[in-house]
Amino acid sequence: MGWTFVRLTRDQLIRELTATEETERSRNEVIDHTLVGNVLWTVVRVTAKQAGVLGLAPGESATLIGCHLLESEGREWGYKSLVEAEHPYYYSCPLRYLDMAPQRCATWRARVHAFHQQHPASSVAGDAATE
């Protein structure tokens, strides 16, 4: 998946990416988010309104960890959204998020733990930098 660029400020883009989204198929609610540099980490609760959303029945929910890469280009900000199951090659995810969503990629989670062991200051900053 590629990048999407929009004419928004960084703060406006973050508000867009963390806003609750309602579609015909699902409700996606960001229940926590943290900005670490230009990586926006989210914990999202997806509630299916129709069958076939993440294998859920209508009314069932799943919780996912999201990784949104942010980048500016001129007067626009762009983002690329990934989820844990895609094994994003970024590991600054707050450790507390690992307890908030079921495991979808063991290798990625192991690397998140290793990252925080190697960068203890990042662990503190990542857990405290909620936007």
N, C-alpha and C positions, 0 to 999 in steps of 0.2 A: 504494500500500500504506500502511496506517495504522501507528499506534504500538501496541506491546505493553507493558503495564505488569505488573510482577511484584513480589511482596513479598520482595525481596532487597536487600541493601546494594549500593552501587555496585561494590565489589570483588567481591562474589559474582556480580553480573551479568556483569562483565568475565570472570571465570573461566568462566562458562557460555558466553559468546559465543566464547571462545577454546579451548574444549575440543574434542577430536576427536569427531566425530559419525559414528556408524555407522547406516546405514539399510539396508533391503533393496536399494535402488537404487544407493547410493554410500557412499563413505567420504570425509568432509570433514575435512581436517587443516589447522589453522592453523599455518603454518610460521614466521610472524613477526607481531608486532603491536606497535602503538605508540598510546599515548593522547595526544592533543593537545587540551587543554581537555576538552570533552565530546564529542569525536569520536574513536572507536576505529577505527583503520585496521588492516586485517588483510590478510595474503597467505594465500590458502587453496588447497591442492592438493585437487582433486576427482578421485577415482578411481572410475570407473564399475564397478558390479557387474553392471549390466544395460545392454542397448542403449537408447539414447534419452536418456541423461543428457548434456546439453550437446553432443549430436551425437557422443558418444564410443562406441566399442565397449567391451565388457566388458574390464577390465584397463587401458584407456587412461586417462591423466590429463590434466587441464588445470589451469592456475594462474590465479587471479583475484585482483583487488584488491577488498577489501570496505571499506565505509564504514558504520559503525554510529553513528548519532546517539544520544546518551544524554541523558536528562532526568529530573529528580526531580519527583514530585508527591505531596506529603504524605509518607507512609512507604513509598512505592513508587518504584522506578526503572523507567523505560521506555526502549525502544530502537526505532529504525527502521533497518532494514538495507537498504543499497543496494549495487550493484556498479558498477564502472567503466563498463560498457556502458550503464548508465542515466544517465550523466553527472550524478553527484551534484554539486550546486552548492556543494561544499566542496572546497578546494584545498590544504589543509595536509598532504596525503599526503607521507610521507617520500620524497624523491627516489630513494633506493635501491630502493624498491618498484617503480619503473617498470622497473628492470632485472630484476626477479624474475618478472614476468608479461608475457605478450604483450599488445601494444596492442589494446584493444577500443574505444577512443574517442579519436581523435587530438585533437579539440577540447579535451576534458577534460585530457589530458596537457599540451597547450600552456598551458592556464591554470594547471596545477600548477607548471610551470616559471616562468611569469610571477609567480605568487604568491611563490615562493621568491626570485626576483630582487628583488621589491618589499619583502619581509620577510625579510632575511637572518638576523635573530635567530630567527625562527620555523623557518627551515631547520635551524639548529643544534639548537634545542629539539626539533623534531619528529623529528630523526634520533637524538636521545639519550634521548627520553622513553619508552623501551620499558618497559611495565608489568611 
